[in-house]
């Protein structure tokens, strides 16, 4: 039997296809709807793309939503962080990836618990230091989508936290 989990989530490229202002307009629609749905459906949950910066942007517009968001995080309905922003884990320098995670973990704590998963679903490869970075951040689980050529792999990759 296959066990599957369906996870409500967003993938949010803050300034990839549109401007920061466009992102604010879209985030207002997305997050307001997500908050309403989560509050109406206590069994539901939502992953905020493993990053925090988009939540900061939303709360800059709607600071009155802070208590709603903190309550949803406390109830494990809304999952934020651990990254400050989704980064390119292939071309970016290892130090910048680590700092991104450190800032994300630290800043997430003002809202509640952060998602303790190395969530990097949309990168085109991985810096050799990613296992060590995840270990430094205390993340022992890794979710990815791209960056591995499964046909070339003979086994599931297992890391001991060293590159």
N, C-alpha and C positions, 0 to 999 in steps of 0.2 A: 504494500500500500504506500502511496506517495503522500507525504504530509506537506501541505502548502500553506503559506501565510500570505494573505492579501493585505498590502499595506497602503493606506491612503497617504499620499505624499505629494509634494510639488518638487519640480526641478526648476530652480530659479537662477537664470543668468541675469544678474542685476543690470549689466550694461552691455550685453552681447548683441542683441538685435535692435535695441532701442535705447533711448537716453535715460538718464537717472530720473528725470521728471516723468517720463512715460512709465518707468518702473514703479514710481510712487502711486500713480493713478491705478495701475493694475494691482499693486499690492493692497490698496484700499479695498478693492472689490474682493480679491481672493481671501484676505485675512478676516475681513468683516464676515463674509459668508462662512468661512471655516469656524470662526468663534461661535456664531449662531448655531451651526449644525452640531458642533461638539457639545454645546450646552444643552441642546435639545435631545441629544443621543449620548447618554453617559457611557454606553458600551463602545462608542466609536473612538478612534484615535487618528492622529495626523502627524506625519514626520515633516519637519520644516527644512528639508533638503540638507540636513547636517550642518547648517550654518546659522549664524546669529545676526549678521549685519542687516538682513532684510527685516527682522523683527525690530531692531533698533530704529530703522527708517519708519516703520509703521507706527511705533510708539511715539516718535517725534511728532507725528500728525495727530495721534489719538492717545495722549497720555492717560486719559480716563479709562482706557482699556487695560491698564497694567494689572489691576487686581483680577480681572477676568482671566488674563493670560497666566498669571501666577497660579491661580486656582486650577486651571486646566493642566498646567505642568505638574503641580502637586498630585493631581488625580491620575497622572500618567496617561493623559489623553493627548497632550501636545508635547512633542519631542523636539528639543532645540539643541544646537551645537553638535559636535564639539568644536567645529571650526568657526572662526570669525566670518570667513567668507569661503566659498568653494574655490580652491586653487587648482592650478594645473600641477599635478603631482609628477609630471614627467620632465618638463623643461625648467620648472622653478628650482632654485637652489634649495638644498635641504634645510638650511638655516631659516629661510623664509617660510617654508612649510611648517617647521617646528614652531616658529614664532606665531604663525597664524593659529595653530592649535592651542598654544599657550594663552594667547589673548582670548580666543573663543571659549576655552574652559573657564578662565578667570571671569570674563564678562558674563557668561551664562549664569553664573552663581547668583547674580543680582535678581534673577527671575525664578530660580529654583534649580533643580537637578538638570544636568545636561545629559544628552544621549551618549553613553559610554561605548560608542561603536565608531570605528574609523570608517566613516561614510564618505566614499569617493566614487560615486557612480558614473561620472562623466569626464573621465580623463583618458588621454590617448596613450597611456603608458605610465610607468611608475619609476620614480627616482629610486636608485638602489638603496637609499637610506630610509625608505618608507617603513620597513619593519622596525628599525631602531627608533624612528620618530613616534610610531604608534606606541611602542613600549615606553618611551619617555613620557608620553601623555597618559599612560595607564590604560590604554585601549587594547584589549586582547581579542577583539573581534573586528573583522574587516569586511565591508560590503563594497563590491566593485561591479562594474558592468563591462567596460572596455579595458583594453590594455593587455589582455592575455590572449594568445592564440591557442584555443583549446585543442585544436588538431595536433599541435606540436607538443602537447603535454602528456606525459605518461602517468602522472599522479597528481593528486591535489596538492597545491603548494602549502607547505607548513613552515612557519618561521619560528625561530627561537628568539626573535627580537634583535638579531644581529644581521647586518647587511653582508 
